[in-house]
Amino acid sequence: MAKGGLGNMGNMMKQVQQMQAKMEKIQAELEEMEIEGTAGGGMVKAVVTGKQDLVSITLDPEVVDKDDVEMLQDLIVAAVNQAKEKAAEIQAEHMSAVTGGLNLPGLNLPF
């Protein structure tokens, strides 16, 4: 192999290590983020981390009706799903910033 080829390989490895370090930093930042989703005009709030882990659910007492538990369940699901969708968008934006929009098939991201 030509000497120039080894230099390019070393350069590529350095870039991969830098990308990996940035990805680890973003993962840590995502764990600390809290993203809120709401339903029922804000009467149900769900908070997830940037990695889509559910942190809390807050219910306005007015939305709690023992005769309509199904509606409350639907509102909770909607709020959680909205929060998770927002978190997924934020994840994608952050990762795109690191990878420069590269499509890296076979890359198994840990989140």
Summary of the structure (lengths in Angstrom):
residues: 111
radius of gyration: 20.7
end to end distance: 37.3
largest distance: 77.0
contacts: 290
relative contact order: 0.16
helix: 58%
strand: 16%
